Amino acid sequence: MTIPVPVSGEGSIRRAFARLRDITTKSPARFAIAIFTTLITIFTILFRLPAATASGQMTSLADALFTAVSTICVTGLSTVDMDTHWSPLGTAFIFIGVQIGALGVLTLASILGLVISKRLGLRAKLIAAGDSNPLRVHGGPVNESQTVRLGEVGQLLGTVAISTVTIELSLAVVLYPLLVMAGVDPLAALWEAPYYGAMAFTNTGFTPNAGGLSPFADDYAIMTVLMAGVFLGSIGFPVIFTLARHRFHAHRWSLHTKLTLITTVALFVVGAGAFLLLEYDNPATLGSMDIGDSTFQAFFMSAMTRSGGFSVIDPAQMHGSSLLVACMLMFVGGGSASTAGGIKVTTLAVLALAVWSEARGRSTVEAFGRRIPSDVQRVAMSVVAWGATIVALSTIILLQMTKAPLEDVLFDVISGFATVGLSTGVAQSLPDAGVYVLAVTMFMGRVGTVTLAAAVAASASKQLYSLPVERPIVG
């Protein structure tokens, strides 16, 4: 009997896969960051190819890197003319990159980890659960009423894939006849419809045609479909998962779903009211429209500043007060584990509930018959603090580089951090050093402050003692 001797090459491959499997399970947050970094590197190389440009010339490293980050992070900002710079191949790279980036940092890590390990073990499930609830990345007990239970992660991954394909395909089917009726060539619409559908659901905001949405500025049917796509992408896959299971039985919705939907709708309405109030006398924006048109455009602007990135009104023409409102909406962003960016609406909701409970003298934070534990509140405060720090540092650096007005720089920095994609024009005029700074800001905004914190703290040791208590004076 002859015993087969393993080929050294096969043994090396097995060891490499074993090593990669260990990385996916021992440090999921760091693995997720490594995945996005690798993807950005790959797409930077692809965008550098002469065949990716319409002119046949190689794109500069700064522009290629920025486009790769903007694509993988589903931001929508650009430093080149997206309509004329890229060839059909380059546009295809953008479309594919956006689809990959829209899966989410940890969901993507989960899928790749599943492929490597060939099964969803406990640690792989923890990775995916972290996308629906970042607290699962941290140690400590997790209440069973959380957004998605550990045993439902496989269903969640299925929901991510099915909902993405279904929603984007549905948007394309609805948009196709609308684009044709709007004057788009039927053959061109076969490409533009799925492109717009994908860019709406992924909250990216890239457009496939010259002039962007300007040709459809008065076509409210197309703009309404785009708003619906942005809304579905921004509420998050855990919310879609809950709605798919329980439909309109609101009493069975998780607390996360209720907070996400209520806060999203509230910000949508309040944002539209603020834009309507502040821009009604601006002839360059809403001032030249009648009440019906200005109201619709205000709602569209409110939806897009939350992370959509499409624009009919030039942000550079808006009042400074309106830009500040837009910055606030962009900083908040959309739902957790969604294609939107920002600190997330549930973070805002938890902090608002904490402030309200403190004002009423209550020792606990409660909502809809549920108590929100203190560790969730601490994470919410940490996310806001880290997000504000990133935005402040990037703004200071870019202000020093460009000497541009504060409101314009702050707008573009928050737009990058929150992966929105709107711009006052600062991003297009940045020097190469500024392009790299804004690219890093986009990356940190998309990866998420919680994920970054978890990656740093992955090897942190437990403290087995407590120090004496002393209360400093606050306020």
LINGI-V557552 format. One record per pair of residues at least 24 apart in sequence whose C-alpha atoms are under 7 Angstrom apart, sorted by sequence separation. I is the first residue (numbers start at 1). J is the second residue. If there is no record, write none. Layout:
i=I j=J
i=I j=J
This chain:
i=44 j=68
i=74 j=98
i=106 j=130
i=107 j=131
i=129 j=153
i=305 j=329
i=306 j=330
i=417 j=441
i=43 j=68
i=72 j=97
i=106 j=131
i=125 j=150
i=128 j=153
i=169 j=194
i=172 j=197
i=235 j=260
i=305 j=330
i=413 j=438
i=416 j=441
i=417 j=442
i=71 j=97
i=72 j=98
i=168 j=194
i=171 j=197
i=200 j=226
i=272 j=298
i=307 j=333
i=351 j=377
i=416 j=442
i=419 j=445
i=71 j=98
i=74 j=101
i=203 j=230
i=272 j=299
i=306 j=333
i=307 j=334
i=350 j=377
i=417 j=444
i=418 j=445
i=419 j=446
i=40 j=68
i=72 j=100
i=73 j=101
i=74 j=102
i=125 j=153
i=201 j=229
i=285 j=313
i=306 j=334
i=417 j=445
i=40 j=69
i=72 j=101
i=168 j=197
i=200 j=229
i=201 j=230
i=351 j=380
i=54 j=84
i=168 j=198
i=200 j=230
i=203 j=233
i=272 j=302
i=54 j=85
i=201 j=232
i=202 j=233
i=271 j=302
i=40 j=72
i=53 j=85
i=54 j=86
i=197 j=229
i=201 j=233
i=285 j=317
i=53 j=86
i=54 j=87
i=168 j=201
i=284 j=317
i=285 j=318
i=307 j=340
i=347 j=380
i=52 j=86
i=53 j=87
i=268 j=302
i=307 j=341
i=52 j=87
i=268 j=303
i=398 j=434
i=52 j=89
i=53 j=90
i=51 j=89
i=52 j=90
i=343 j=383
i=343 j=384
i=47 j=90
i=394 j=437
i=178 j=222
i=278 j=322
i=343 j=387
i=175 j=222
i=275 j=322
i=394 j=441
i=171 j=229
i=387 j=449
i=386 j=449
i=383 j=449
i=383 j=450
i=32 j=105
i=227 j=300
i=32 j=106
i=260 j=335
i=342 j=417
i=227 j=303
i=342 j=418
i=32 j=109
i=160 j=237
i=341 j=418
i=31 j=109
i=230 j=308
i=341 j=419
i=340 j=419
i=264 j=345
i=159 j=241
i=263 j=345
i=331 j=414
i=323 j=407
i=327 j=411
i=330 j=414
i=156 j=241
i=260 j=345
i=330 j=415
i=333 j=418
i=260 j=346
i=263 j=349
i=259 j=346
i=320 j=407
i=327 j=414
i=331 j=418
i=323 j=411
i=330 j=418
i=24 j=113
i=148 j=238
i=259 j=349
i=330 j=420
i=147 j=238
i=21 j=113
i=21 j=116
i=217 j=312
i=21 j=117
i=25 j=123
i=213 j=311
i=214 j=312
i=17 j=116
i=25 j=124
i=28 j=127
i=213 j=312
i=235 j=334
i=236 j=335
i=238 j=337
i=102 j=202
i=234 j=334
i=235 j=335
i=236 j=336
i=237 j=337
i=234 j=335
i=236 j=337
i=237 j=338
i=236 j=338
i=205 j=308
i=235 j=338
i=236 j=339
i=342 j=445
i=203 j=307
i=204 j=308
i=205 j=309
i=234 j=338
i=341 j=445
i=203 j=308
i=204 j=309
i=205 j=310
i=233 j=338
i=234 j=339
i=341 j=446
i=132 j=238
i=203 j=309
i=233 j=339
i=234 j=340
i=147 j=254
i=233 j=340
i=200 j=308
i=315 j=423
i=316 j=424
i=147 j=256
i=315 j=424
i=307 j=418
i=309 j=420
i=307 j=419
i=308 j=420
i=309 j=421
i=307 j=420
i=309 j=422
i=305 j=420
i=83 j=208
i=83 j=209
i=83 j=210
i=74 j=202
i=76 j=204
i=74 j=203
i=75 j=204
i=76 j=205
i=74 j=204
i=76 j=206
i=203 j=339
i=202 j=339
i=203 j=340
i=132 j=336
i=132 j=337
i=131 j=337
i=204 j=420
i=205 j=421
i=204 j=421
i=76 j=309
i=104 j=337
i=104 j=339
i=102 j=339
i=134 j=450
i=138 j=454
i=137 j=454
i=75 j=416
i=105 j=447
i=75 j=419
i=76 j=420
i=77 j=421
i=74 j=419
i=75 j=420
i=76 j=421
i=77 j=422
i=73 j=419
i=75 j=421
i=79 j=427
i=80 j=428
i=79 j=428
i=78 j=428
i=66 j=435
i=73 j=442
i=62 j=432
i=69 j=439
i=73 j=443
i=62 j=435
i=66 j=439
i=73 j=446
i=62 j=436
i=69 j=443
i=33 j=447
i=29 j=451
i=29 j=454
i=30 j=455
i=29 j=455
i=27 j=458
